[in-house]
């Protein structure tokens, strides 16, 4: 038999290199998919937060007495300090004719923050600059931990601004 006979097929080194390249590609695609899911979740949370602060800001404009008497600010503080207790409370479901400013404030915060509990470690602030009086700027701020992240330095935050009527 002649030593120069051609051998068809792949050597073990060629197969290992091919497997390594395919493995690297599959791992890269998996990481890309994981990151895109995380970004999609963060975007969904941001959209939800924007909707919540906008809704609260609009509610404040319609219930300015609730802002003047600090009902919104107290509810925001309650949510930030203990959302489980705040959301577990049974609020008097008043009708629109006989609701007090406090009831409206609490119900609005309840509907906006407790019915949408996809945001982790909520912190809500409502403030007026310079004070809650005519033509003041009202700032509704909502901060939360982004999906899969509990690092306080990487919290997400959105604000909604409106004018005191």
N, C-alpha and C positions, 0 to 999 in steps of 0.2 A: 504494500500500500504506500502510496506517495505521501510524503509529509506536507505537501502543499495543497492538500484537499481543503476546500472551503467549507467552513462550518457555518450553517445557517442558525440564526437565533440570537438571543441577547445574553450578554454575560451578567453575572450576579451584580456587578457594580452598576451597570446600566439600569437594571431593574430597581435597585435601591435608590439611585438618583431620581428615577421617574416617580417612585413612591414618595420620596421626600418633597419633590416639586408639587405633586398632587395634594399632599397633606398640607403643605404651606398654603396652597390656594383655597382649600376647603376651610381651613382655620381662619383665613382672612375673610372669606365670605360670611362665616358664622359671626365673627366680630363685627363686621359691617351691619349685618342684620340686627344684632343686639343693640348696637349704637343707634340705628335708625328707629328701633322700637322705643328706646329711651327718649330720643328727641321727640317722637310723636306723642308720647305720654306727657312730657314737659310742655309741649305746645297745647295739648288738650287742657292741662291744668291751668296754664296761663290764660287761655280763652275763657275758661270757667271763672277764673278770678276776676278778669276784666268785666265779665257779665255781672258778677256779684257786686263789685264796688260801684258799677254804673247804676245798678238797680237800687242799692242803698242810697246813693247820692240823689237819685230821682225821688225816692221816698222821703228823704229829708226835705227836699224842696216842697213836697206836698204836706208835710207835717212839721212845719217850722217850730211849732210849740214843743214838740218832742226834743228838738235840738236845744231850744232855749232853756228847757228844764232839765237838761243833761240826761234825758232818757236814752238817747242813742249812744251817748258816750258810756253810760253805765252798762248798757247791754253789750257794747263792744268790749268793755273791760271784763265782764262776766264770761264772754266767749273765750277771750284770750286766757283768762286764769283757769277756767274749768269748763271746757266745751261740753263734756259729757253731762255734767250737772245742768248746764244751761239748756241743752237740747233735750234732756230728760224731763224738764219741767212741763207741766200741762198748762198751756196758756189759755186763758178764757177766750174762747172764740166769739168775740163780740160781733154784732152786726154793724154795718157801716154807719148807722144812724146814731148809735149810742157808745161808740168807742172813745175811750180817753186817749190823750196824746201818748201816755205811757203804754197803754195796751197796743196801740198802733205801732209804736217803736219796737216793742218786744216781739210782736208778731212778725213784723217786717224782717227783723234780724233773724228770727227763728226760721222763717221761710227761706231766706237767702243763704243762711249759713248751716242750718241743721238738715235741711232737705238735700243739700249738696255736700256730702261729707267725703268727697274724694281728695280733699286737700289735707295734708298732714301737718300737725302742729301749727294751727292757725294763730295768727296774731292780728287783731283788728284794732285800728286807731281811727278816731274821728276827731278832727281838730279844726279850729277856726283861726284865721289870721287877720287882724291882730286879736280880735275877740268875736264872739258870735253876735254880731250886730249888723245893721244894714250895710250892704255892699262888701261885706267881709268875704274872703275866700274860704270855702269849706273844703277840707281835704279828707277823703276817705281812703285809708291805706289798708292793704291786706298783704300779709307776708306768710309764707309757708315753706316747708322743706320740699325740695323737688323730689321727684320719684327716685326712690332708692338712695337718698342722700340725707343724712342727718347732721351734716357739718353746718354749724351756725354761720360760718363764713360764706357758705354757698346757698343761702336762702334766696328764694325768689320773692319779688315784691311788685305789686301794681298799685297805682293810685288813680283816683278819680277826683277831679276838681269841679266845683260848682260855685256859683255866687249865691250869697245869702239874699233872698228876695227882698 
